């Protein structure tokens, strides 16, 4: 696959999704209380999970 084959979504798609999920998690965790905190914490933790997954996959 050459660099010409990669479009903007191929390059910036996953980081944009991770950014949106972590931003929703951060704002939600600051605003919400109760059980919703668990949901928003999981969204915020998705950034860490995606980073760990990418590092593990890269080392193979």
N, CA, C and O atoms as a CHARMM CRD file, in Angstrom:
* protein
*
  240
    1    1 UNK  N      0.83900  -1.17000   0.00000 PROA 1      0.00000
    2    1 UNK  CA     0.00000   0.00000   0.00000 PROA 1      0.00000
    3    1 UNK  C      0.88800   1.23900   0.00000 PROA 1      0.00000
    4    1 UNK  O      1.73000   1.41100   0.88200 PROA 1      0.00000
    5    2 UNK  N      0.69900   2.07100  -0.96300 PROA 2      0.00000
    6    2 UNK  CA     1.50600   3.27900  -1.03600 PROA 2      0.00000
    7    2 UNK  C      0.82900   4.41200  -0.27300 PROA 2      0.00000
    8    2 UNK  O     -0.32500   4.29900   0.13800 PROA 2      0.00000
    9    3 UNK  N      1.55000   5.47800  -0.09600 PROA 3      0.00000
   10    3 UNK  CA     1.01500   6.62900   0.62300 PROA 3      0.00000
   11    3 UNK  C     -0.12800   7.29200  -0.14200 PROA 3      0.00000
   12    3 UNK  O     -0.97300   7.95000   0.46400 PROA 3      0.00000
   13    4 UNK  N     -0.16400   7.13100  -1.43700 PROA 4      0.00000
   14    4 UNK  CA    -1.24300   7.71100  -2.23500 PROA 4      0.00000
   15    4 UNK  C     -2.57300   7.01200  -1.95300 PROA 4      0.00000
   16    4 UNK  O     -3.63600   7.61100  -2.11700 PROA 4      0.00000
   17    5 UNK  N     -2.51600   5.75500  -1.53200 PROA 5      0.00000
   18    5 UNK  CA    -3.72900   4.98900  -1.26400 PROA 5      0.00000
   19    5 UNK  C     -4.40500   5.40700   0.03800 PROA 5      0.00000
   20    5 UNK  O     -5.59500   5.15500   0.22200 PROA 5      0.00000
   21    6 UNK  N     -3.67400   6.03300   0.92800 PROA 6      0.00000
   22    6 UNK  CA    -4.22600   6.39100   2.22200 PROA 6      0.00000
   23    6 UNK  C     -4.94800   7.72600   2.14700 PROA 6      0.00000
   24    6 UNK  O     -4.37000   8.74400   1.76400 PROA 6      0.00000
   25    7 UNK  N     -6.21100   7.70300   2.51600 PROA 7      0.00000
   26    7 UNK  CA    -6.97500   8.93300   2.56600 PROA 7      0.00000
   27    7 UNK  C     -6.94600   9.50500   3.98200 PROA 7      0.00000
   28    7 UNK  O     -6.31300   8.94500   4.87700 PROA 7      0.00000
   29    8 UNK  N     -7.62800  10.60800   4.16700 PROA 8      0.00000
   30    8 UNK  CA    -7.65500  11.23900   5.48400 PROA 8      0.00000
   31    8 UNK  C     -8.30300  10.34400   6.53200 PROA 8      0.00000
   32    8 UNK  O     -7.84500  10.30700   7.67400 PROA 8      0.00000
   33    9 UNK  N     -9.35600   9.62400   6.17000 PROA 9      0.00000
   34    9 UNK  CA   -10.01500   8.75000   7.14200 PROA 9      0.00000
   35    9 UNK  C     -9.12400   7.58000   7.54200 PROA 9      0.00000
   36    9 UNK  O     -9.18500   7.12100   8.68300 PROA 9      0.00000
   37   10 UNK  N     -8.30900   7.09800   6.63100 PROA 10     0.00000
   38   10 UNK  CA    -7.40400   6.00400   6.96100 PROA 10     0.00000
   39   10 UNK  C     -6.31900   6.46100   7.93000 PROA 10     0.00000
   40   10 UNK  O     -5.84900   5.68200   8.75900 PROA 10     0.00000
   41   11 UNK  N     -5.93200   7.70600   7.82000 PROA 11     0.00000
   42   11 UNK  CA    -4.86600   8.23000   8.66700 PROA 11     0.00000
   43   11 UNK  C     -5.40600   8.76000   9.99300 PROA 11     0.00000
   44   11 UNK  O     -4.86800   8.45200  11.05700 PROA 11     0.00000
   45   12 UNK  N     -6.46200   9.55100   9.92500 PROA 12     0.00000
   46   12 UNK  CA    -6.95900  10.25200  11.10100 PROA 12     0.00000
   47   12 UNK  C     -8.25900   9.68400  11.67000 PROA 12     0.00000
   48   12 UNK  O     -8.77700  10.22500  12.64700 PROA 12     0.00000
   49   13 UNK  N     -8.78800   8.63300  11.10300 PROA 13     0.00000
   50   13 UNK  CA   -10.06600   8.08500  11.54900 PROA 13     0.00000
   51   13 UNK  C    -10.03100   7.54200  12.97100 PROA 13     0.00000
   52   13 UNK  O    -10.83300   7.94400  13.81400 PROA 13     0.00000
   53   14 UNK  N     -9.10900   6.63500  13.23700 PROA 14     0.00000
   54   14 UNK  CA    -9.02000   6.03600  14.57400 PROA 14     0.00000
   55   14 UNK  C     -8.64100   7.05900  15.64700 PROA 14     0.00000
   56   14 UNK  O     -9.26800   7.06300  16.70600 PROA 14     0.00000
   57   15 UNK  N     -7.65100   7.92300  15.42900 PROA 15     0.00000
   58   15 UNK  CA    -7.36400   8.94200  16.45000 PROA 15     0.00000
   59   15 UNK  C     -8.53500   9.88100  16.70300 PROA 15     0.00000
   60   15 UNK  O     -8.73300  10.32700  17.83400 PROA 15     0.00000
   61   16 UNK  N     -9.30900  10.18700  15.67500 PROA 16     0.00000
   62   16 UNK  CA   -10.47300  11.06500  15.86400 PROA 16     0.00000
   63   16 UNK  C    -11.53600  10.38300  16.71600 PROA 16     0.00000
   64   16 UNK  O    -12.14200  11.02000  17.57700 PROA 16     0.00000
   65   17 UNK  N    -11.76600   9.09700  16.48400 PROA 17     0.00000
   66   17 UNK  CA   -12.74600   8.35400  17.28700 PROA 17     0.00000
   67   17 UNK  C    -12.28500   8.25600  18.73700 PROA 17     0.00000
   68   17 UNK  O    -13.08200   8.43200  19.65700 PROA 17     0.00000
   69   18 UNK  N    -11.00600   7.97800  18.94000 PROA 18     0.00000
   70   18 UNK  CA   -10.46400   7.89000  20.30000 PROA 18     0.00000
   71   18 UNK  C    -10.57100   9.23600  20.99800 PROA 18     0.00000
   72   18 UNK  O    -10.89500   9.29200  22.18500 PROA 18     0.00000
   73   19 UNK  N    -10.30300  10.32200  20.27900 PROA 19     0.00000
   74   19 UNK  CA   -10.42300  11.65600  20.85000 PROA 19     0.00000
   75   19 UNK  C    -11.85800  11.95700  21.27700 PROA 19     0.00000
   76   19 UNK  O    -12.09000  12.46200  22.37500 PROA 19     0.00000
   77   20 UNK  N    -12.80700  11.65000  20.41900 PROA 20     0.00000
   78   20 UNK  CA   -14.21200  11.92900  20.73100 PROA 20     0.00000
   79   20 UNK  C    -14.66900  11.09900  21.93000 PROA 20     0.00000
   80   20 UNK  O    -15.34500  11.62200  22.81500 PROA 20     0.00000
   81   21 UNK  N    -14.31200   9.81500  21.97100 PROA 21     0.00000
   82   21 UNK  CA   -14.69600   8.97000  23.10400 PROA 21     0.00000
   83   21 UNK  C    -14.09700   9.46800  24.41000 PROA 21     0.00000
   84   21 UNK  O    -14.78100   9.50800  25.43200 PROA 21     0.00000
   85   22 UNK  N    -12.83100   9.84600  24.38300 PROA 22     0.00000
   86   22 UNK  CA   -12.20200  10.31800  25.61400 PROA 22     0.00000
   87   22 UNK  C    -12.74700  11.67700  26.03700 PROA 22     0.00000
   88   22 UNK  O    -12.85900  11.94800  27.23300 PROA 22     0.00000
   89   23 UNK  N    -13.08400  12.52900  25.08400 PROA 23     0.00000
   90   23 UNK  CA   -13.66500  13.83200  25.41900 PROA 23     0.00000
   91   23 UNK  C    -15.05200  13.67700  26.03000 PROA 23     0.00000
   92   23 UNK  O    -15.37700  14.34500  27.01200 PROA 23     0.00000
   93   24 UNK  N    -15.86800  12.80300  25.45800 PROA 24     0.00000
   94   24 UNK  CA   -17.18600  12.53000  26.03300 PROA 24     0.00000
   95   24 UNK  C    -17.03200  11.94100  27.42200 PROA 24     0.00000
   96   24 UNK  O    -17.77600  12.30500  28.33300 PROA 24     0.00000
   97   25 UNK  N    -16.07100  11.03000  27.60200 PROA 25     0.00000
   98   25 UNK  CA   -15.83700  10.43600  28.91400 PROA 25     0.00000
   99   25 UNK  C    -15.38600  11.45000  29.94000 PROA 25     0.00000
  100   25 UNK  O    -15.82900  11.41100  31.08800 PROA 25     0.00000
  101   26 UNK  N    -14.51200  12.35900  29.54500 PROA 26     0.00000
  102   26 UNK  CA   -14.01000  13.36800  30.47000 PROA 26     0.00000
  103   26 UNK  C    -15.10700  14.33100  30.90200 PROA 26     0.00000
  104   26 UNK  O    -15.28700  14.57800  32.09400 PROA 26     0.00000
  105   27 UNK  N    -15.82800  14.86700  29.94700 PROA 27     0.00000
  106   27 UNK  CA   -16.89600  15.81300  30.27900 PROA 27     0.00000
  107   27 UNK  C    -18.00200  15.12100  31.05900 PROA 27     0.00000
  108   27 UNK  O    -18.51600  15.67800  32.02900 PROA 27     0.00000
  109   28 UNK  N    -18.36900  13.92800  30.65400 PROA 28     0.00000
  110   28 UNK  CA   -19.41300  13.18900  31.36200 PROA 28     0.00000
  111   28 UNK  C    -19.02700  12.83800  32.78100 PROA 28     0.00000
  112   28 UNK  O    -19.86000  12.91600  33.68300 PROA 28     0.00000
  113   29 UNK  N    -17.78100  12.45300  32.99600 PROA 29     0.00000
  114   29 UNK  CA   -17.32900  12.10700  34.35000 PROA 29     0.00000
  115   29 UNK  C    -17.29300  13.33500  35.24800 PROA 29     0.00000
  116   29 UNK  O    -17.50000  13.22100  36.45600 PROA 29     0.00000
  117   30 UNK  N    -17.03900  14.48000  34.68800 PROA 30     0.00000
  118   30 UNK  CA   -17.03400  15.70800  35.48800 PROA 30     0.00000
  119   30 UNK  C    -18.44400  16.17500  35.83000 PROA 30     0.00000
  120   30 UNK  O    -18.65200  16.79600  36.87200 PROA 30     0.00000
  121   31 UNK  N    -19.40800  15.88700  34.97100 PROA 31     0.00000
  122   31 UNK  CA   -20.76600  16.39200  35.14700 PROA 31     0.00000
  123   31 UNK  C    -21.66600  15.39800  35.87800 PROA 31     0.00000
  124   31 UNK  O    -22.44100  15.79700  36.74700 PROA 31     0.00000
  125   32 UNK  N    -21.57500  14.11400  35.54300 PROA 32     0.00000
  126   32 UNK  CA   -22.51900  13.11100  36.04700 PROA 32     0.00000
  127   32 UNK  C    -22.08200  12.55200  37.39800 PROA 32     0.00000
  128   32 UNK  O    -20.92400  12.66200  37.80000 PROA 32     0.00000
  129   33 UNK  N    -23.04800  11.95100  38.08100 PROA 33     0.00000
  130   33 UNK  CA   -22.80600  11.25700  39.34000 PROA 33     0.00000
  131   33 UNK  C    -23.48300   9.89100  39.30500 PROA 33     0.00000
  132   33 UNK  O    -24.35800   9.63500  38.47800 PROA 33     0.00000
  133   34 UNK  N    -23.06600   9.03100  40.20900 PROA 34     0.00000
  134   34 UNK  CA   -23.71800   7.73500  40.35500 PROA 34     0.00000
  135   34 UNK  C    -23.17800   6.70300  39.39200 PROA 34     0.00000
  136   34 UNK  O    -21.98100   6.62800  39.11900 PROA 34     0.00000
  137   35 UNK  N    -24.11800   5.90100  38.88200 PROA 35     0.00000
  138   35 UNK  CA   -23.76200   4.78800  38.00400 PROA 35     0.00000
  139   35 UNK  C    -23.19200   5.29600  36.68100 PROA 35     0.00000
  140   35 UNK  O    -22.39700   4.61000  36.03700 PROA 35     0.00000
  141   36 UNK  N    -23.59500   6.48100  36.28600 PROA 36     0.00000
  142   36 UNK  CA   -23.09700   7.02900  35.03400 PROA 36     0.00000
  143   36 UNK  C    -21.59200   7.25300  35.06700 PROA 36     0.00000
  144   36 UNK  O    -20.94500   7.24900  34.02000 PROA 36     0.00000
  145   37 UNK  N    -21.02700   7.44900  36.24900 PROA 37     0.00000
  146   37 UNK  CA   -19.57700   7.62100  36.37300 PROA 37     0.00000
  147   37 UNK  C    -18.82800   6.40000  35.84600 PROA 37     0.00000
  148   37 UNK  O    -17.76800   6.53800  35.23600 PROA 37     0.00000
  149   38 UNK  N    -19.37300   5.21000  36.07700 PROA 38     0.00000
  150   38 UNK  CA   -18.72200   3.99300  35.57900 PROA 38     0.00000
  151   38 UNK  C    -18.67800   3.98200  34.05300 PROA 38     0.00000
  152   38 UNK  O    -17.66400   3.62300  33.45400 PROA 38     0.00000
  153   39 UNK  N    -19.77500   4.37500  33.43900 PROA 39     0.00000
  154   39 UNK  CA   -19.84500   4.41800  31.97600 PROA 39     0.00000
  155   39 UNK  C    -18.85100   5.42800  31.41500 PROA 39     0.00000
  156   39 UNK  O    -18.12200   5.12900  30.46900 PROA 39     0.00000
  157   40 UNK  N    -18.82500   6.61600  31.99600 PROA 40     0.00000
  158   40 UNK  CA   -17.93100   7.64900  31.49400 PROA 40     0.00000
  159   40 UNK  C    -16.47200   7.33200  31.80600 PROA 40     0.00000
  160   40 UNK  O    -15.58300   7.71000  31.04400 PROA 40     0.00000
  161   41 UNK  N    -16.22100   6.65600  32.89700 PROA 41     0.00000
  162   41 UNK  CA   -14.85100   6.23000  33.19500 PROA 41     0.00000
  163   41 UNK  C    -14.37300   5.19500  32.18100 PROA 41     0.00000
  164   41 UNK  O    -13.20800   5.18800  31.78400 PROA 41     0.00000
  165   42 UNK  N    -15.28500   4.32600  31.77300 PROA 42     0.00000
  166   42 UNK  CA   -14.92800   3.33500  30.75300 PROA 42     0.00000
  167   42 UNK  C    -14.61900   4.01800  29.42300 PROA 42     0.00000
  168   42 UNK  O    -13.69000   3.62100  28.71900 PROA 42     0.00000
  169   43 UNK  N    -15.39400   5.04300  29.08100 PROA 43     0.00000
  170   43 UNK  CA   -15.09600   5.79000  27.85600 PROA 43     0.00000
  171   43 UNK  C    -13.74100   6.47600  27.95200 PROA 43     0.00000
  172   43 UNK  O    -12.97000   6.49100  26.99300 PROA 43     0.00000
  173   44 UNK  N    -13.46500   7.03300  29.10200 PROA 44     0.00000
  174   44 UNK  CA   -12.17900   7.70500  29.29700 PROA 44     0.00000
  175   44 UNK  C    -11.03100   6.69900  29.26500 PROA 44     0.00000
  176   44 UNK  O     -9.94700   7.00700  28.76900 PROA 44     0.00000
  177   45 UNK  N    -11.26300   5.51300  29.78600 PROA 45     0.00000
  178   45 UNK  CA   -10.24900   4.46600  29.78000 PROA 45     0.00000
  179   45 UNK  C    -10.05300   3.81500  28.42200 PROA 45     0.00000
  180   45 UNK  O     -9.08500   3.08100  28.22100 PROA 45     0.00000
  181   46 UNK  N    -10.96200   4.07600  27.48500 PROA 46     0.00000
  182   46 UNK  CA   -10.81400   3.49100  26.15300 PROA 46     0.00000
  183   46 UNK  C     -9.55600   3.98900  25.46300 PROA 46     0.00000
  184   46 UNK  O     -9.00400   3.29800  24.60600 PROA 46     0.00000
  185   47 UNK  N     -9.09900   5.17300  25.82400 PROA 47     0.00000
  186   47 UNK  CA    -7.85900   5.70400  25.25900 PROA 47     0.00000
  187   47 UNK  C     -6.67200   4.84300  25.67700 PROA 47     0.00000
  188   47 UNK  O     -5.81400   4.50500  24.86100 PROA 47     0.00000
  189   48 UNK  N     -6.63900   4.49800  26.94600 PROA 48     0.00000
  190   48 UNK  CA    -5.55400   3.64600  27.45500 PROA 48     0.00000
  191   48 UNK  C     -5.63600   2.26200  26.82500 PROA 48     0.00000
  192   48 UNK  O     -4.61500   1.69400  26.43500 PROA 48     0.00000
  193   49 UNK  N     -6.83500   1.72100  26.72400 PROA 49     0.00000
  194   49 UNK  CA    -7.00700   0.39400  26.13600 PROA 49     0.00000
  195   49 UNK  C     -6.57600   0.37100  24.67200 PROA 49     0.00000
  196   49 UNK  O     -5.93500  -0.58200  24.22900 PROA 49     0.00000
  197   50 UNK  N     -6.92100   1.40300  23.92900 PROA 50     0.00000
  198   50 UNK  CA    -6.53600   1.47200  22.51800 PROA 50     0.00000
  199   50 UNK  C     -5.02300   1.59900  22.36900 PROA 50     0.00000
  200   50 UNK  O     -4.44100   1.01300  21.45600 PROA 50     0.00000
  201   51 UNK  N     -4.38400   2.35500  23.24900 PROA 51     0.00000
  202   51 UNK  CA    -2.93500   2.51800  23.19800 PROA 51     0.00000
  203   51 UNK  C     -2.22600   1.20400  23.51100 PROA 51     0.00000
  204   51 UNK  O     -1.27400   0.83500  22.82400 PROA 51     0.00000
  205   52 UNK  N     -2.67900   0.50400  24.53300 PROA 52     0.00000
  206   52 UNK  CA    -2.08400  -0.78800  24.89400 PROA 52     0.00000
  207   52 UNK  C     -2.28100  -1.79300  23.76500 PROA 52     0.00000
  208   52 UNK  O     -1.36200  -2.53600  23.42000 PROA 52     0.00000
  209   53 UNK  N     -3.47600  -1.81200  23.19500 PROA 53     0.00000
  210   53 UNK  CA    -3.75900  -2.72700  22.09100 PROA 53     0.00000
  211   53 UNK  C     -2.83500  -2.44500  20.90400 PROA 53     0.00000
  212   53 UNK  O     -2.30700  -3.37500  20.29400 PROA 53     0.00000
  213   54 UNK  N     -2.64300  -1.17800  20.57900 PROA 54     0.00000
  214   54 UNK  CA    -1.78600  -0.81300  19.44500 PROA 54     0.00000
  215   54 UNK  C     -0.33100  -1.19300  19.71700 PROA 54     0.00000
  216   54 UNK  O      0.36100  -1.66400  18.81400 PROA 54     0.00000
  217   55 UNK  N      0.13800  -0.99600  20.93900 PROA 55     0.00000
  218   55 UNK  CA     1.51400  -1.36900  21.26600 PROA 55     0.00000
  219   55 UNK  C      1.72700  -2.86800  21.19800 PROA 55     0.00000
  220   55 UNK  O      2.75900  -3.32700  20.70800 PROA 55     0.00000
  221   56 UNK  N      0.76700  -3.63400  21.68100 PROA 56     0.00000
  222   56 UNK  CA     0.87600  -5.10000  21.62900 PROA 56     0.00000
  223   56 UNK  C      0.84900  -5.56900  20.18500 PROA 56     0.00000
  224   56 UNK  O      1.63900  -6.43000  19.79700 PROA 56     0.00000
  225   57 UNK  N     -0.04300  -5.01900  19.39600 PROA 57     0.00000
  226   57 UNK  CA    -0.16300  -5.43100  17.99500 PROA 57     0.00000
  227   57 UNK  C      1.07400  -5.03900  17.19000 PROA 57     0.00000
  228   57 UNK  O      1.46800  -5.75600  16.27000 PROA 57     0.00000
  229   58 UNK  N      1.68500  -3.91300  17.53000 PROA 58     0.00000
  230   58 UNK  CA     2.86000  -3.44400  16.80400 PROA 58     0.00000
  231   58 UNK  C      4.07200  -4.33600  17.05000 PROA 58     0.00000
  232   58 UNK  O      4.91100  -4.49800  16.16400 PROA 58     0.00000
  233   59 UNK  N      4.16900  -4.91200  18.24100 PROA 59     0.00000
  234   59 UNK  CA     5.34100  -5.74300  18.58300 PROA 59     0.00000
  235   59 UNK  C      5.29500  -7.11200  17.94800 PROA 59     0.00000
  236   59 UNK  O      6.31500  -7.80100  17.93200 PROA 59     0.00000
  237   60 UNK  N      4.16600  -7.54000  17.42700 PROA 60     0.00000
  238   60 UNK  CA     4.06500  -8.86400  16.79400 PROA 60     0.00000
  239   60 UNK  C      4.72300  -8.90200  15.46900 PROA 60     0.00000
  240   60 UNK  O      4.72500  -9.94300  14.81000 PROA 60     0.00000
